[in-house]
């Protein structure tokens, strides 16, 4: 694997991990919002986490394709 491919691989791997961490943090915020009685905010945050997780699946697929 040449240096550009290695760099792309490393960046994609980082993004996958980074996004997963953010998804967890956002879910914590969602739980806090729900505890404050802000159910619509909770629902929006949970939907955002779902979308982030879906996006991360595409990044994982791209990473797997890069490594194939």
N, CA, C and O atoms as a Tinker XYZ file with bonds, in Angstrom:
   272  protein
     1  N      0.866000   -1.179000    0.000000    73     2
     2  CA     0.000000    0.000000    0.000000    64     1     3
     3  C      0.906000    1.232000    0.000000    63     2     4     5
     4  O      1.792000    1.363000    0.844000    81     3
     5  N      0.671000    2.131000   -0.954000    73     3     6
     6  CA     1.526000    3.316000   -1.002000    64     5     7
     7  C      1.129000    4.319000    0.076000    63     6     8     9
     8  O      0.140000    4.130000    0.785000    81     7
     9  N      1.904000    5.373000    0.186000    73     7    10
    10  CA     1.714000    6.309000    1.301000    64     9    11
    11  C      0.356000    7.015000    1.260000    63    10    12    13
    12  O     -0.235000    7.255000    2.313000    81    11
    13  N     -0.145000    7.347000    0.088000    73    11    14
    14  CA    -1.459000    8.003000    0.010000    64    13    15
    15  C     -2.568000    7.058000    0.444000    63    14    16    17
    16  O     -3.504000    7.468000    1.130000    81    15
    17  N     -2.468000    5.804000    0.049000    73    15    18
    18  CA    -3.462000    4.825000    0.479000    64    17    19
    19  C     -3.384000    4.588000    1.975000    63    18    20    21
    20  O     -4.415000    4.453000    2.634000    81    19
    21  N     -2.180000    4.535000    2.521000    73    19    22
    22  CA    -2.020000    4.368000    3.969000    64    21    23
    23  C     -2.625000    5.548000    4.718000    63    22    24    25
    24  O     -3.280000    5.373000    5.745000    81    23
    25  N     -2.402000    6.745000    4.198000    73    23    26
    26  CA    -2.959000    7.935000    4.836000    64    25    27
    27  C     -4.490000    7.909000    4.789000    63    26    28    29
    28  O     -5.147000    8.189000    5.792000    81    27
    29  N     -5.049000    7.577000    3.639000    73    27    30
    30  CA    -6.503000    7.487000    3.511000    64    29    31
    31  C     -7.058000    6.430000    4.447000    63    30    32    33
    32  O     -8.086000    6.651000    5.087000    81    31
    33  N     -6.401000    5.293000    4.537000    73    31    34
    34  CA    -6.805000    4.221000    5.443000    64    33    35
    35  C     -6.804000    4.716000    6.888000    63    34    36    37
    36  O     -7.761000    4.494000    7.630000    81    35
    37  N     -5.730000    5.382000    7.275000    73    35    38
    38  CA    -5.616000    5.870000    8.654000    64    37    39
    39  C     -6.688000    6.912000    8.962000    63    38    40    41
    40  O     -7.268000    6.900000   10.047000    81    39
    41  N     -6.950000    7.802000    8.027000    73    39    42
    42  CA    -7.966000    8.832000    8.243000    64    41    43
    43  C     -9.360000    8.240000    8.354000    63    42    44    45
    44  O    -10.141000    8.639000    9.219000    81    43
    45  N     -9.674000    7.293000    7.485000    73    43    46
    46  CA   -10.995000    6.652000    7.559000    64    45    47
    47  C    -11.156000    5.874000    8.859000    63    46    48    49
    48  O    -12.210000    5.924000    9.493000    81    47
    49  N    -10.111000    5.159000    9.252000    73    47    50
    50  CA   -10.179000    4.419000   10.507000    64    49    51
    51  C    -10.389000    5.368000   11.685000    63    50    52    53
    52  O    -11.177000    5.084000   12.587000    81    51
    53  N     -9.682000    6.493000   11.668000    73    51    54
    54  CA    -9.846000    7.500000   12.720000    64    53    55
    55  C    -11.273000    8.037000   12.742000    63    54    56    57
    56  O    -11.880000    8.154000   13.806000    81    55
    57  N    -11.804000    8.363000   11.570000    73    55    58
    58  CA   -13.154000    8.919000   11.500000    64    57    59
    59  C    -14.204000    7.951000   12.033000    63    58    60    61
    60  O    -15.136000    8.364000   12.723000    81    59
    61  N    -14.059000    6.687000   11.723000    73    59    62
    62  CA   -15.007000    5.684000   12.215000    64    61    63
    63  C    -15.005000    5.674000   13.747000    63    62    64    65
    64  O    -16.065000    5.695000   14.373000    81    63
    65  N    -13.828000    5.642000   14.337000    73    63    66
    66  CA   -13.724000    5.637000   15.800000    64    65    67
    67  C    -14.220000    6.953000   16.393000    63    66    68    69
    68  O    -14.930000    6.961000   17.398000    81    67
    69  N    -13.847000    8.044000   15.774000    73    67    70
    70  CA   -14.236000    9.370000   16.242000    64    69    71
    71  C    -15.762000    9.536000   16.216000    63    70    72    73
    72  O    -16.359000   10.030000   17.172000    81    71
    73  N    -16.370000    9.122000   15.121000    73    71    74
    74  CA   -17.827000    9.225000   15.007000    64    73    75
    75  C    -18.531000    8.353000   16.039000    63    74    76    77
    76  O    -19.551000    8.758000   16.597000    81    75
    77  N    -18.005000    7.180000   16.296000    73    75    78
    78  CA   -18.603000    6.305000   17.305000    64    77    79
    79  C    -18.545000    6.954000   18.682000    63    78    80    81
    80  O    -19.497000    6.865000   19.458000    81    79
    81  N    -17.431000    7.602000   18.980000    73    79    82
    82  CA   -17.321000    8.310000   20.262000    64    81    83
    83  C    -18.343000    9.436000   20.348000    63    82    84    85
    84  O    -18.995000    9.615000   21.377000    81    83
    85  N    -18.479000   10.188000   19.271000    73    83    86
    86  CA   -19.450000   11.281000   19.265000    64    85    87
    87  C    -20.877000   10.761000   19.389000    63    86    88    89
    88  O    -21.706000   11.380000   20.056000    81    87
    89  N    -21.164000    9.646000   18.763000    73    87    90
    90  CA   -22.505000    9.071000   18.876000    64    89    91
    91  C    -22.826000    8.763000   20.337000    63    90    92    93
    92  O    -23.940000    9.013000   20.798000    81    91
    93  N    -21.860000    8.229000   21.053000    73    91    94
    94  CA   -22.055000    7.954000   22.475000    64    93    95
    95  C    -22.276000    9.220000   23.282000    63    94    96    97
    96  O    -23.126000    9.262000   24.172000    81    95
    97  N    -21.508000   10.250000   22.968000    73    95    98
    98  CA   -21.659000   11.528000   23.670000    64    97    99
    99  C    -23.019000   12.154000   23.391000    63    98   100   101
   100  O    -23.661000   12.688000   24.295000    81    99
   101  N    -23.449000   12.087000   22.151000    73    99   102
   102  CA   -24.754000   12.654000   21.794000    64   101   103
   103  C    -25.872000   11.885000   22.479000    63   102   104   105
   104  O    -26.862000   12.480000   22.905000    81   103
   105  N    -25.726000   10.582000   22.587000    73   103   106
   106  CA   -26.747000    9.789000   23.272000    64   105   107
   107  C    -26.828000   10.186000   24.743000    63   106   108   109
   108  O    -27.919000   10.231000   25.314000    81   107
   109  N    -25.694000   10.472000   25.355000    73   107   110
   110  CA   -25.701000   10.951000   26.744000    64   109   111
   111  C    -26.473000   12.269000   26.860000    63   110   112   113
   112  O    -27.227000   12.470000   27.812000    81   111
   113  N    -26.280000   13.160000   25.892000    73   111   114
   114  CA   -27.032000   14.409000   25.880000    64   113   115
   115  C    -28.524000   14.150000   25.703000    63   114   116   117
   116  O    -29.356000   14.823000   26.311000    81   115
   117  N    -28.849000   13.184000   24.877000    73   115   118
   118  CA   -30.253000   12.845000   24.658000    64   117   119
   119  C    -30.904000   12.390000   25.964000    63   118   120   121
   120  O    -32.016000   12.807000   26.288000    81   119
   121  N    -30.217000   11.549000   26.694000    73   119   122
   122  CA   -30.742000   11.063000   27.970000    64   121   123
   123  C    -30.925000   12.224000   28.944000    63   122   124   125
   124  O    -31.917000   12.283000   29.671000    81   123
   125  N    -29.979000   13.129000   28.952000    73   123   126
   126  CA   -30.109000   14.311000   29.818000    64   125   127
   127  C    -31.322000   15.153000   29.424000    63   126   128   129
   128  O    -32.072000   15.613000   30.285000    81   127
   129  N    -31.509000   15.352000   28.125000    73   127   130
   130  CA   -32.653000   16.134000   27.651000    64   129   131
   131  C    -33.969000   15.470000   28.047000    63   130   132   133
   132  O    -34.919000   16.141000   28.452000    81   131
   133  N    -34.013000   14.151000   27.926000    73   131   134
   134  CA   -35.231000   13.427000   28.303000    64   133   135
   135  C    -35.493000   13.584000   29.797000    63   134   136   137
   136  O    -36.636000   13.766000   30.216000    81   135
   137  N    -34.442000   13.514000   30.593000    73   135   138
   138  CA   -34.575000   13.681000   32.037000    64   137   139
   139  C    -35.071000   15.066000   32.419000    63   138   140   141
   140  O    -35.650000   15.255000   33.488000    81   139
   141  N    -34.840000   16.031000   31.540000    73   139   142
   142  CA   -35.306000   17.394000   31.777000    64   141   143
   143  C    -36.703000   17.627000   31.195000    63   142   144   145
   144  O    -37.209000   18.749000   31.174000    81   143
   145  N    -37.303000   16.544000   30.728000    73   143   146
   146  CA   -38.650000   16.650000   30.187000    64   145   147
   147  C    -38.709000   17.182000   28.761000    63   146   148   149
   148  O    -39.773000   17.584000   28.290000    81   147
   149  N    -37.580000   17.187000   28.080000    73   147   150
   150  CA   -37.515000   17.698000   26.704000    64   149   151
   151  C    -37.536000   16.541000   25.709000    63   150   152   153
   152  O    -36.564000   16.294000   24.996000    81   151
   153  N    -38.661000   15.845000   25.680000    73   151   154
   154  CA   -38.788000   14.661000   24.834000    64   153   155
   155  C    -38.540000   14.955000   23.354000    63   154   156   157
   156  O    -37.860000   14.163000   22.701000    81   155
   157  N    -39.057000   16.058000   22.788000    73   155   158
   158  CA   -38.755000   16.312000   21.370000    64   157   159
   159  C    -37.253000   16.481000   21.103000    63   158   160   161
   160  O    -36.751000   16.049000   20.065000    81   159
   161  N    -36.549000   17.102000   22.035000    73   159   162
   162  CA   -35.096000   17.256000   21.896000    64   161   163
   163  C    -34.446000   15.880000   21.960000    63   162   164   165
   164  O    -33.568000   15.564000   21.157000    81   163
   165  N    -34.878000   15.066000   22.912000    73   163   166
   166  CA   -34.391000   13.693000   23.028000    64   165   167
   167  C    -34.566000   12.952000   21.703000    63   166   168   169
   168  O    -33.633000   12.320000   21.208000    81   167
   169  N    -35.751000   13.037000   21.146000    73   167   170
   170  CA   -36.051000   12.320000   19.899000    64   169   171
   171  C    -35.177000   12.811000   18.749000    63   170   172   173
   172  O    -34.696000   12.010000   17.948000    81   171
   173  N    -34.967000   14.138000   18.665000    73   171   174
   174  CA   -34.093000   14.670000   17.620000    64   173   175
   175  C    -32.662000   14.179000   17.793000    63   174   176   177
   176  O    -32.006000   13.818000   16.816000    81   175
   177  N    -32.184000   14.165000   19.012000    73   175   178
   178  CA   -30.820000   13.700000   19.264000    64   177   179
   179  C    -30.668000   12.219000   18.958000    63   178   180   181
   180  O    -29.662000   11.806000   18.380000    81   179
   181  N    -31.648000   11.421000   19.336000    73   179   182
   182  CA   -31.593000    9.991000   19.037000    64   181   183
   183  C    -31.600000    9.772000   17.523000    63   182   184   185
   184  O    -30.868000    8.924000   17.014000    81   183
   185  N    -32.415000   10.526000   16.817000    73   183   186
   186  CA   -32.443000   10.424000   15.353000    64   185   187
   187  C    -31.077000   10.821000   14.780000    63   186   188   189
   188  O    -30.586000   10.196000   13.840000    81   187
   189  N    -30.477000   11.853000   15.349000    73   187   190
   190  CA   -29.144000   12.246000   14.907000    64   189   191
   191  C    -28.118000   11.143000   15.123000    63   190   192   193
   192  O    -27.259000   10.911000   14.273000    81   191
   193  N    -28.210000   10.470000   16.253000    73   191   194
   194  CA   -27.311000    9.345000   16.526000    64   193   195
   195  C    -27.542000    8.228000   15.514000    63   194   196   197
   196  O    -26.588000    7.629000   15.016000    81   195
   197  N    -28.803000    7.949000   15.212000    73   195   198
   198  CA   -29.106000    6.915000   14.212000    64   197   199
   199  C    -28.484000    7.266000   12.865000    63   198   200   201
   200  O    -27.894000    6.412000   12.203000    81   199
   201  N    -28.620000    8.527000   12.465000    73   199   202
   202  CA   -28.046000    8.958000   11.189000    64   201   203
   203  C    -26.516000    8.898000   11.211000    63   202   204   205
   204  O    -25.889000    8.505000   10.228000    81   203
   205  N    -25.936000    9.286000   12.324000    73   203   206
   206  CA   -24.480000    9.222000   12.458000    64   205   207
   207  C    -23.999000    7.780000   12.378000    63   206   208   209
   208  O    -22.983000    7.491000   11.746000    81   207
   209  N    -24.728000    6.881000   13.020000    73   207   210
   210  CA   -24.362000    5.465000   12.962000    64   209   211
   211  C    -24.498000    4.911000   11.546000    63   210   212   213
   212  O    -23.667000    4.117000   11.105000    81   211
   213  N    -25.550000    5.334000   10.830000    73   211   214
   214  CA   -25.713000    4.903000    9.435000    64   213   215
   215  C    -24.561000    5.421000    8.576000    63   214   216   217
   216  O    -24.018000    4.695000    7.742000    81   215
   217  N    -24.203000    6.665000    8.787000    73   215   218
   218  CA   -23.083000    7.250000    8.065000    64   217   219
   219  C    -21.800000    6.487000    8.362000    63   218   220   221
   220  O    -20.991000    6.238000    7.468000    81   219
   221  N    -21.628000    6.125000    9.613000    73   219   222
   222  CA   -20.428000    5.392000   10.006000    64   221   223
   223  C    -20.364000    4.028000    9.334000    63   222   224   225
   224  O    -19.279000    3.544000    9.012000    81   223
   225  N    -21.515000    3.407000    9.122000    73   223   226
   226  CA   -21.526000    2.126000    8.418000    64   225   227
   227  C    -21.010000    2.298000    6.990000    63   226   228   229
   228  O    -20.301000    1.429000    6.480000    81   227
   229  N    -21.355000    3.401000    6.345000    73   227   230
   230  CA   -20.857000    3.664000    4.993000    64   229   231
   231  C    -19.352000    3.908000    5.014000    63   230   232   233
   232  O    -18.632000    3.473000    4.116000    81   231
   233  N    -18.884000    4.610000    6.048000    73   231   234
   234  CA   -17.443000    4.809000    6.170000    64   233   235
   235  C    -16.719000    3.487000    6.375000    63   234   236   237
   236  O    -15.643000    3.271000    5.817000    81   235
   237  N    -17.309000    2.598000    7.179000    73   235   238
   238  CA   -16.714000    1.270000    7.377000    64   237   239
   239  C    -16.665000    0.495000    6.069000    63   238   240   241
   240  O    -15.689000   -0.201000    5.788000    81   239
   241  N    -17.723000    0.615000    5.269000    73   239   242
   242  CA   -17.753000   -0.075000    3.975000    64   241   243
   243  C    -16.674000    0.494000    3.055000    63   242   244   245
   244  O    -16.009000   -0.250000    2.335000    81   243
   245  N    -16.507000    1.809000    3.084000    73   243   246
   246  CA   -15.452000    2.425000    2.270000    64   245   247
   247  C    -14.077000    1.950000    2.717000    63   246   248   249
   248  O    -13.209000    1.671000    1.891000    81   247
   249  N    -13.886000    1.860000    4.020000    73   247   250
   250  CA   -12.612000    1.393000    4.557000    64   249   251
   251  C    -12.349000   -0.068000    4.134000    63   250   252   253
   252  O    -11.242000   -0.427000    3.733000    81   251
   253  N    -13.378000   -0.873000    4.234000    73   251   254
   254  CA   -13.226000   -2.277000    3.821000    64   253   255
   255  C    -12.901000   -2.359000    2.326000    63   254   256   257
   256  O    -12.070000   -3.171000    1.918000    81   255
   257  N    -13.549000   -1.526000    1.512000    73   255   258
   258  CA   -13.257000   -1.511000    0.085000    64   257   259
   259  C    -11.830000   -1.048000   -0.208000    63   258   260   261
   260  O    -11.171000   -1.543000   -1.123000    81   259
   261  N    -11.386000   -0.105000    0.576000    73   259   262
   262  CA   -10.016000    0.374000    0.407000    64   261   263
   263  C     -9.010000   -0.727000    0.730000    63   262   264   265
   264  O     -7.961000   -0.835000    0.095000    81   263
   265  N     -9.346000   -1.532000    1.716000    73   263   266
   266  CA    -8.437000   -2.594000    2.150000    64   265   267
   267  C     -8.533000   -3.869000    1.314000    63   266   268   269
   268  O     -7.717000   -4.778000    1.469000    81   267
   269  N     -9.515000   -3.935000    0.438000    73   267   270
   270  CA    -9.713000   -5.157000   -0.368000    64   269   271
   271  C     -8.678000   -5.271000   -1.466000    63   270   272
   272  O     -8.697000   -6.233000   -2.234000    81   271
